[in-house]
Amino acid sequence: MRAIVVSSPGGPEVLEYTEVEDPAPGPDELVIDTAAAGVNFIDVYYRTGRYPKQTPFVLGVEGSGTVSAVGSNVTGFSVGDVVASSEVQGSYAAKARVTADRAVKIPSGVSPEEGAAAMLQGMTAHYLTHTTHPVQPGETVLVHAAAGGMGLLLTQMAKLRGGRVIGTVSTAEKEKLARDAGADEVIRYTEMDFAPEVRRLTGGEGVAAVYDGVGAATFDGSMESLRPRGMLALFGAASGAVPPVDPMRLNAAGSIFLTRPTLAHYIATREELLSRASDVLGWAQSGDLRLHIGRRYDLADTRTAHEDLEGRRTTGKLLLLP
């Protein structure tokens, strides 16, 4: 089968479109014929070696597809089921393996592409807005990169909980997308410093929470945007890693909270995985959550997808179609 292989860490140029052996399921695994693979910043971290992984490996952790083989210990899944997962082993490929207890059946009315688009980013937005800092009716939160795949989902979920959303974007096109998703206020960070504008928009109080997947470029401003005892949820580092932080800065900023969460810890059990996935896929099925697929790429064009993602030239979710 064709797959994207990383033989050594590096830039998009290390992504090899090549032939590899078809996977076979272990006793507790499924093999899926991949319909769509999600492109995420975690893939960049694996590709560059920020998250070390033994090479060579097939890249990709999120995907959807039709079950084509079932391991000997697996119950509850059959050949022909359409499933999705945020923990696929090598989703950038025509076929991929996933541990059965990490897979979720896609409900009727939700396409495989939507299933792939919903898993990693959808469940991340879910835990951030429902658990890390549960948005309360009437309170204001700040969402960075509000027109990106994560930003659009965070905005919608915060609005579903009754919150007021301030989003940051870079262009007029992205501002429109953020407002269409429900953002109440949008700041173009290319035209003004966002932290003073957040203060102005909140009457000097600051926001209850900042959902920050950008990292180094926004971290200081995110801290300055919080109200006393607010929450800074740093869930990514698209602009680079944040330098070490003196804990006394949290005191000076108003006894604020800082967390660096990851999805794995919020879907650690099968029950929690199913609960979050059921909400996200259910909202997609009902139309309460719109999954904006920004671009689709052939598997052979994976390098371009990574260049577009890292260059912040994209909106919504990026998918590879093996």
C-alpha positions, 0 to 999 in steps of 0.5 A: 500500500501507499503511505507517508513514511518518516525515516529521519526527523526534519521539515516537510521534505522528509515526508516520503510517499512510498510503498509499505506492507499492508498492516495486519491486526493484532489480537486487540486491533482493527485494520481500516481502509482509510477514508480520511486522515486528519492533519494535526500539529501533533503530526508536525511534532512527530515529524520534527522529532519534538515528540521522539518516535523510533524511525522509520514510521508511518505518520498520522494519528487521526483517521476514519475508514471501513473495518477490513480486518478484526483481531481475534480478541475483538468484540463489538466491531465487524468487517464493514463497520465505519469507524473513526479514532484519534489514536490510529497507528499510521493514518497517513496510509491506505490502510491503518491499525487501531486498537479496538477500544480506541475506535468509535463507530460513526453514526448515520448522517455523519460522513467518514470525512466528518468523522475524521475531522471530529475526533482529535480536534473535536474531543480536544475542544470538548475537554477544554470547554467542558472540563479544563475550564467549563465555560459558564453562561455569560462569561467571556473566553478568548480563543486564539486562531479562531478560524483554524480547525481548533478555533472554530470548534472551540468557538462553537462549543463555548457558545453551546455552553452560553459563553461570550467568545472573543477570537483572534485572527489574522485576516478579514477572511478569517474574521468572517469564518470566526464570526460565522462560527459564533464569535461575538468579537474578533481581534485582528492581531496583525493590526493591534495588540490583542491583550489591551483590546481584550481588556477594553472589550471586557471593561478592564476585567479580563477573560475567564479563560484563554484557549491558546494553541499558538504558544510562544507568540501569544503566551505573554498576551494571554496571561495579560488577558485573564481576569484574576483566578482565570485559566490559561489552557495552553494546549499547543505550540504552533508558533514554538515552545513557551520558555520556562515560566516563573510561578510568581508570574501567576501570582502577579497576574492575579493568582491565575491558573496555567495548565498544559493539557493533552487529549490522552489524559481526558479520554484515558478510559473507554467510558470517557472516550465514548462520552466525549465522542458521542457528544461531538459526533451527536452534535455533528449529526444534529447540525448543532456543530459544523465541521468546517473542512478547509482543504482536502489533499491527495496522500501524495501531496502531504508535504504541501499540507504540512507546509500550508499548516505550518505557514498558517495559510489554512482555515478549518480542518485539513484532511488527507484522502488516501 
